[in-house]
Amino acid sequence: MSVPSDMRAFNQAVVEEFRANNGKVDNEMLRGARLVLLTTTGAKSGRAHTVPLGDVSDDAGRVVLWASAMGAPKHPAWYRNLAANPRVVVERPGEDGAVRRIEGTAVTATGADRERVIDC
């Protein structure tokens, strides 16, 4: 499977489908993946930006996000937004199938905490 040529349009379609279908997305690339929506505040624009990301929760139920940008040499834009403004909203399906909005403050895991979440 190849990476979509217009990632912004692809992500927007995933966000819309996620919200319309209680966190379910029927896309060949994402089939079977657990997803969350992450809303950050743009570092330069100050506007809200929402992206779909893989849901990797730790044993304490915290949302763990990997800022890999599909292996790119620099951090994804959403990570740079978090560095400038760590307040976030995460949308994720709950046990009952309904999507929950969780407001929080993002932190970059370091030291022993980073090693622990790597094992998630």
Backbone as a chain_set.jsonl record, in Angstrom:
{"seq": "MSVPSDMRAFNQAVVEEFRANNGKVDNEMLRGARLVLLTTTGAKSGRAHTVPLGDVSDDAGRVVLWASAMGAPKHPAWYRNLAANPRVVVERPGEDGAVRRIEGTAVTATGADRERVIDC", "coords": {"N": [[0.829, -1.176, 0.0], [0.527, 2.194, -0.806], [1.559, 5.471, 0.305], [-0.848, 8.032, 0.669], [-1.174, 10.595, -1.835], [-2.009, 13.143, -1.157], [-1.802, 13.939, 1.868], [-3.008, 15.689, 3.693], [-5.682, 15.926, 2.781], [-6.389, 13.23, 2.95], [-6.137, 12.761, 5.753], [-8.112, 14.562, 6.655], [-10.421, 13.363, 5.629], [-10.405, 10.977, 7.096], [-10.713, 11.984, 9.72], [-13.3, 13.099, 9.512], [-14.831, 10.778, 8.933], [-14.305, 9.233, 11.24], [-15.524, 10.819, 13.238], [-18.169, 10.807, 12.336], [-18.88, 8.157, 12.579], [-18.694, 7.147, 15.222], [-15.968, 6.722, 15.986], [-15.129, 4.732, 14.28], [-13.43, 3.689, 11.362], [-13.473, 2.89, 8.051], [-11.225, 2.196, 6.195], [-8.923, 1.005, 3.872], [-6.13, 1.225, 4.386], [-6.14, 1.653, 7.112], [-7.556, -0.307, 8.328], [-8.529, -2.224, 11.059], [-6.88, -0.862, 12.782], [-6.476, 0.873, 15.878], [-7.605, 4.031, 16.526], [-7.082, 7.481, 17.449], [-8.192, 10.867, 17.663], [-6.284, 13.729, 17.556], [-6.232, 16.962, 18.705], [-4.55, 19.897, 18.344], [-3.069, 23.126, 19.028], [-2.087, 25.333, 16.581], [1.332, 26.145, 16.218], [2.252, 28.409, 14.876], [-0.035, 29.532, 13.624], [-2.038, 29.552, 15.587], [-4.46, 28.358, 15.387], [-6.86, 25.665, 15.731], [-5.912, 22.326, 15.06], [-6.582, 19.145, 13.795], [-5.64, 15.768, 13.826], [-5.596, 12.325, 12.767], [-4.357, 9.622, 14.681], [-2.463, 6.682, 15.596], [-3.686, 4.693, 18.284], [-2.045, 4.048, 21.083], [-2.164, 2.932, 24.055], [-0.977, 3.11, 27.434], [-0.351, 0.951, 30.32], [-1.567, 2.333, 32.364], [-3.666, 3.552, 31.196], [-3.185, 5.902, 29.896], [-2.925, 7.97, 26.981], [-0.617, 7.264, 24.535], [1.454, 8.701, 22.221], [3.251, 8.427, 19.215], [5.678, 10.334, 17.776], [6.534, 10.038, 14.934], [6.279, 10.675, 12.218], [6.068, 8.926, 10.069], [8.654, 7.927, 9.828], [10.112, 10.071, 8.943], [12.816, 12.528, 8.823], [12.341, 14.714, 10.492], [10.299, 16.016, 13.19], [6.707, 15.508, 13.233], [4.221, 17.986, 12.276], [2.212, 18.22, 14.232], [3.555, 17.534, 16.569], [5.4, 19.6, 16.848], [3.558, 21.612, 17.27], [2.62, 20.819, 19.803], [4.917, 21.224, 21.319], [4.986, 23.969, 21.383], [2.502, 24.611, 22.49], [1.177, 22.762, 24.844], [-1.454, 22.025, 25.52], [-4.146, 19.894, 24.777], [-6.747, 18.139, 22.937], [-8.065, 14.978, 22.963], [-9.76, 12.603, 21.109], [-11.385, 9.601, 21.543], [-12.629, 6.276, 21.079], [-14.837, 4.926, 23.515], [-15.398, 2.282, 25.953], [-18.079, 1.695, 25.61], [-18.493, 2.242, 22.991], [-19.059, 4.843, 22.286], [-17.653, 7.981, 21.365], [-15.233, 9.646, 23.256], [-14.281, 12.821, 24.481], [-11.289, 14.049, 25.554], [-9.65, 16.328, 27.47], [-6.407, 17.62, 27.946], [-2.95, 17.883, 29.005], [-0.126, 17.607, 27.145], [2.894, 15.749, 27.471], [6.354, 15.195, 26.909], [7.738, 12.087, 27.031], [10.435, 11.097, 29.09], [13.575, 9.662, 30.14], [13.202, 7.047, 32.533], [10.435, 6.88, 32.328], [10.023, 7.165, 29.596], [11.277, 4.856, 28.644], [9.55, 2.961, 29.739], [7.107, 3.474, 28.362], [7.858, 2.863, 25.799], [7.78, 0.157, 25.773], [5.085, -0.361, 25.545]], "CA": [[0.0, 0.0, 0.0], [1.334, 3.406, -0.883], [1.129, 6.631, 1.086], [-1.673, 8.917, -0.155], [-0.435, 11.732, -2.388], [-2.435, 14.345, -0.45], [-2.019, 13.511, 3.253], [-3.946, 16.597, 4.363], [-7.035, 15.51, 2.384], [-6.589, 11.893, 3.515], [-6.375, 12.924, 7.186], [-9.406, 15.218, 6.846], [-11.457, 12.353, 5.374], [-10.391, 10.061, 8.237], [-11.298, 12.716, 10.847], [-14.74, 13.199, 9.279], [-15.422, 9.447, 9.077], [-14.173, 8.894, 12.658], [-16.549, 11.548, 13.986], [-19.501, 10.42, 11.863], [-19.137, 6.732, 12.849], [-18.297, 6.783, 16.584], [-14.589, 6.25, 16.086], [-14.831, 3.658, 13.326], [-12.971, 4.142, 10.053], [-13.383, 1.753, 7.135], [-10.25, 2.559, 5.169], [-8.027, -0.137, 3.676], [-4.844, 1.463, 5.052], [-6.297, 1.754, 8.56], [-8.43, -1.376, 8.8], [-8.047, -2.923, 12.248], [-6.082, 0.025, 13.644], [-7.158, 1.692, 16.879], [-7.255, 5.417, 16.256], [-7.559, 8.623, 18.223], [-8.015, 12.161, 17.004], [-5.532, 14.661, 18.393], [-6.388, 18.362, 18.318], [-3.524, 20.771, 18.909], [-3.131, 24.517, 18.601], [-0.971, 25.609, 15.681], [2.42, 26.93, 16.803], [2.331, 29.697, 14.188], [-1.354, 30.074, 13.299], [-2.903, 29.665, 16.747], [-5.727, 27.692, 15.069], [-6.974, 24.249, 16.078], [-5.582, 21.357, 14.001], [-6.91, 17.792, 14.226], [-5.049, 14.697, 13.016], [-5.799, 10.97, 13.273], [-3.114, 8.944, 15.059], [-2.638, 5.37, 16.203], [-3.921, 4.701, 19.73], [-1.198, 3.127, 21.845], [-2.346, 3.308, 25.454], [-0.123, 2.379, 28.365], [-1.08, 0.181, 31.328], [-2.31, 3.259, 33.225], [-4.751, 4.117, 30.408], [-2.803, 7.164, 29.264], [-2.72, 7.904, 25.534], [0.786, 7.392, 24.17], [1.536, 9.03, 20.803], [4.61, 8.35, 18.671], [5.903, 11.423, 16.822], [7.488, 9.485, 13.98], [6.076, 11.216, 10.867], [6.337, 7.816, 9.138], [10.095, 7.764, 9.675], [10.747, 11.276, 8.392], [13.91, 13.003, 9.662], [11.941, 15.759, 11.428], [9.047, 15.753, 13.895], [5.493, 15.947, 12.525], [3.737, 19.32, 12.658], [1.452, 18.177, 15.484], [4.501, 17.515, 17.686], [5.902, 20.976, 16.985], [2.465, 22.362, 17.907], [2.623, 20.467, 21.227], [6.067, 21.863, 21.964], [4.639, 25.378, 21.573], [1.308, 24.695, 23.328], [0.894, 21.363, 25.167], [-2.874, 21.727, 25.765], [-4.673, 19.073, 23.685], [-7.987, 17.391, 23.056], [-7.976, 13.658, 22.347], [-11.04, 11.929, 20.944], [-11.147, 8.17, 21.412], [-13.811, 5.467, 21.386], [-14.893, 4.356, 24.848], [-15.823, 0.878, 26.044], [-19.46, 1.581, 25.137], [-18.529, 2.579, 21.572], [-19.21, 6.28, 22.093], [-16.379, 8.708, 21.358], [-15.009, 10.52, 24.411], [-13.347, 13.945, 24.309], [-10.454, 14.158, 26.743], [-8.761, 17.486, 27.444], [-5.242, 17.363, 28.774], [-1.675, 18.536, 28.728], [0.828, 16.63, 26.629], [4.273, 15.809, 27.944], [7.272, 14.301, 26.215], [8.29, 11.111, 27.977], [11.894, 11.08, 29.174], [14.166, 8.767, 31.129], [12.555, 5.766, 32.826], [9.057, 6.906, 31.815], [10.12, 6.916, 28.153], [11.579, 3.435, 28.466], [8.351, 2.217, 30.066], [6.097, 3.574, 27.304], [8.371, 2.185, 24.596], [7.364, -1.247, 25.888], [3.622, -0.492, 25.424]], "C": [[0.874, 1.241, 0.0], [0.725, 4.513, -0.027], [0.294, 7.528, 0.175], [-0.88, 10.132, -0.627], [-0.809, 13.045, -1.691], [-2.799, 13.953, 0.983], [-3.012, 14.401, 3.986], [-5.388, 16.198, 4.047], [-7.359, 14.132, 2.959], [-6.931, 11.997, 5.0], [-7.739, 13.558, 7.45], [-10.541, 14.226, 6.634], [-11.546, 11.368, 6.532], [-11.038, 10.725, 9.453], [-12.825, 12.764, 10.698], [-15.424, 11.849, 9.468], [-15.401, 8.99, 10.535], [-15.314, 9.539, 13.452], [-17.962, 11.131, 13.592], [-19.88, 9.002, 12.283], [-18.641, 6.267, 14.211], [-16.926, 6.127, 16.661], [-14.225, 5.127, 15.136], [-14.465, 4.257, 11.978], [-12.792, 2.917, 9.178], [-12.509, 2.149, 5.945], [-9.248, 1.424, 5.069], [-6.699, 0.032, 4.408], [-4.95, 1.361, 6.567], [-7.12, 0.618, 9.153], [-7.787, -2.115, 9.97], [-7.241, -2.058, 13.201], [-6.978, 0.717, 14.664], [-6.67, 3.119, 16.685], [-7.763, 6.35, 17.329], [-7.445, 9.841, 17.316], [-7.325, 13.076, 18.0], [-5.747, 16.068, 17.853], [-5.373, 19.185, 19.093], [-3.785, 22.198, 18.442], [-1.893, 24.811, 17.775], [0.057, 26.531, 16.309], [2.503, 28.316, 16.168], [0.959, 30.337, 14.017], [-2.23, 30.335, 14.513], [-4.263, 29.006, 16.542], [-5.685, 26.23, 15.491], [-6.683, 23.388, 14.849], [-5.849, 19.961, 14.549], [-6.315, 16.785, 13.263], [-5.416, 13.343, 13.618], [-4.443, 10.33, 13.559], [-3.444, 7.572, 15.621], [-2.774, 5.487, 17.708], [-3.071, 3.623, 20.375], [-1.294, 3.575, 23.293], [-1.401, 2.508, 26.332], [-0.986, 1.661, 29.397], [-1.906, 1.055, 32.265], [-3.469, 3.913, 32.471], [-4.435, 5.452, 29.771], [-2.618, 6.946, 27.768], [-1.238, 8.165, 25.266], [0.84, 7.613, 22.664], [2.989, 9.031, 20.363], [4.761, 9.406, 17.593], [6.921, 10.998, 15.774], [7.402, 10.101, 12.593], [6.448, 10.18, 9.811], [7.824, 7.683, 8.835], [10.809, 8.967, 9.082], [11.837, 11.78, 9.338], [13.534, 14.12, 10.64], [10.595, 15.392, 12.046], [7.853, 16.178, 13.047], [5.022, 17.295, 13.065], [2.994, 19.281, 13.99], [2.379, 18.144, 16.699], [5.086, 18.915, 17.92], [4.833, 21.87, 17.622], [2.441, 22.095, 19.41], [3.774, 21.12, 21.974], [5.762, 23.333, 22.262], [3.449, 25.556, 22.514], [0.851, 23.276, 23.659], [-0.561, 21.03, 25.488], [-3.458, 21.018, 24.545], [-6.088, 18.601, 23.99], [-7.763, 16.088, 22.302], [-9.386, 13.096, 22.279], [-10.732, 10.453, 20.727], [-12.416, 7.407, 21.754], [-13.713, 4.9, 22.799], [-15.334, 2.906, 24.791], [-17.221, 0.671, 25.481], [-19.607, 1.929, 23.658], [-18.698, 4.054, 21.289], [-17.837, 6.954, 22.158], [-16.339, 9.667, 22.547], [-14.016, 11.609, 24.019], [-12.601, 14.116, 25.619], [-9.551, 15.372, 26.567], [-7.589, 17.204, 28.364], [-4.051, 18.194, 28.372], [-0.692, 17.461, 28.319], [2.203, 16.845, 27.251], [5.105, 14.854, 27.095], [7.893, 13.379, 27.246], [9.811, 11.145, 27.91], [12.326, 10.033, 30.195], [13.424, 7.453, 31.279], [11.127, 5.727, 32.301], [9.043, 6.628, 30.314], [10.391, 5.438, 27.892], [10.34, 2.572, 28.735], [7.33, 2.273, 28.94], [6.567, 2.96, 26.002], [7.929, 0.738, 24.589], [5.869, -1.447, 25.764], [3.239, -1.358, 24.245]], "O": [[1.858, 1.314, 0.737], [-0.458, 4.486, 0.314], [0.677, 7.766, -0.97], [-0.019, 10.637, 0.093], [0.006, 13.966, -1.646], [-3.96, 13.67, 1.279], [-3.779, 13.915, 4.816], [-6.225, 16.138, 4.948], [-8.481, 13.894, 3.404], [-7.901, 11.392, 5.457], [-8.447, 13.142, 8.366], [-11.522, 14.242, 7.378], [-12.644, 10.964, 6.915], [-11.833, 10.09, 10.147], [-13.552, 12.499, 11.656], [-16.482, 11.775, 10.093], [-16.38, 8.418, 11.015], [-15.983, 8.872, 14.242], [-18.857, 11.107, 14.437], [-21.064, 8.671, 12.34], [-18.21, 5.123, 14.352], [-16.75, 5.104, 17.322], [-13.105, 4.619, 15.189], [-15.097, 5.203, 11.509], [-12.041, 2.006, 9.526], [-12.999, 2.4, 4.844], [-8.771, 0.931, 6.092], [-6.194, -0.926, 4.992], [-3.974, 1.023, 7.238], [-7.354, 0.591, 10.362], [-6.648, -2.574, 9.881], [-6.948, -2.481, 14.32], [-8.104, 1.101, 14.351], [-5.467, 3.38, 16.682], [-8.736, 6.06, 18.026], [-6.702, 9.841, 16.334], [-7.742, 13.18, 19.153], [-5.478, 16.337, 16.683], [-5.34, 19.172, 20.323], [-4.62, 22.437, 17.57], [-0.772, 24.565, 18.221], [-0.291, 27.572, 16.866], [2.795, 29.293, 16.857], [0.798, 31.538, 14.235], [-3.073, 31.232, 14.489], [-5.126, 29.08, 17.417], [-4.614, 25.631, 15.594], [-7.144, 23.68, 13.746], [-5.397, 19.627, 15.644], [-6.456, 16.911, 12.046], [-5.535, 13.218, 14.837], [-3.501, 10.475, 12.78], [-4.564, 7.326, 16.068], [-2.073, 6.276, 18.343], [-3.344, 2.432, 20.23], [-0.587, 4.492, 23.713], [-1.062, 1.368, 26.016], [-2.213, 1.751, 29.353], [-2.847, 0.57, 32.893], [-4.182, 4.741, 33.038], [-5.309, 6.077, 29.17], [-2.206, 5.87, 27.338], [-0.681, 9.165, 25.718], [0.323, 6.794, 21.905], [3.855, 9.571, 21.052], [4.042, 9.375, 16.594], [8.032, 11.526, 15.726], [8.382, 10.05, 11.849], [7.06, 10.504, 8.793], [8.206, 7.362, 7.709], [11.993, 8.884, 8.753], [11.792, 11.491, 10.533], [14.322, 14.444, 11.529], [9.85, 14.574, 11.507], [7.963, 17.097, 12.235], [5.383, 17.692, 14.173], [3.125, 20.202, 14.796], [2.026, 18.672, 17.753], [5.243, 19.347, 19.062], [5.146, 22.766, 18.406], [2.265, 23.018, 20.204], [3.624, 21.522, 23.128], [6.22, 23.876, 23.267], [3.387, 26.537, 23.255], [0.197, 22.642, 22.831], [-0.881, 19.862, 25.709], [-3.29, 21.477, 23.415], [-6.559, 18.655, 25.126], [-7.328, 16.09, 21.151], [-10.119, 13.111, 23.267], [-9.939, 10.088, 19.859], [-13.19, 7.83, 22.612], [-12.65, 4.452, 23.229], [-15.609, 2.369, 23.718], [-17.526, -0.391, 24.939], [-20.717, 1.914, 23.126], [-18.498, 4.484, 20.153], [-16.969, 6.534, 22.923], [-17.294, 10.402, 22.803], [-13.039, 11.352, 23.316], [-13.212, 14.304, 26.671], [-8.771, 15.433, 25.617], [-7.755, 16.619, 29.434], [-4.133, 19.081, 27.522], [-0.454, 16.51, 29.064], [2.613, 17.974, 27.52], [4.608, 13.831, 26.623], [8.501, 13.833, 28.215], [10.402, 11.211, 26.832], [11.525, 9.58, 31.012], [13.06, 6.817, 30.291], [10.65, 4.674, 31.876], [8.155, 5.935, 29.816], [9.784, 4.845, 27.0], [10.109, 1.578, 28.048], [6.743, 1.251, 28.588], [5.742, 2.572, 25.175], [7.726, 0.151, 23.526], [5.398, -2.58, 25.864], [2.053, -1.573, 23.996]]}, "num_chains": 1, "name": "protein.A"}
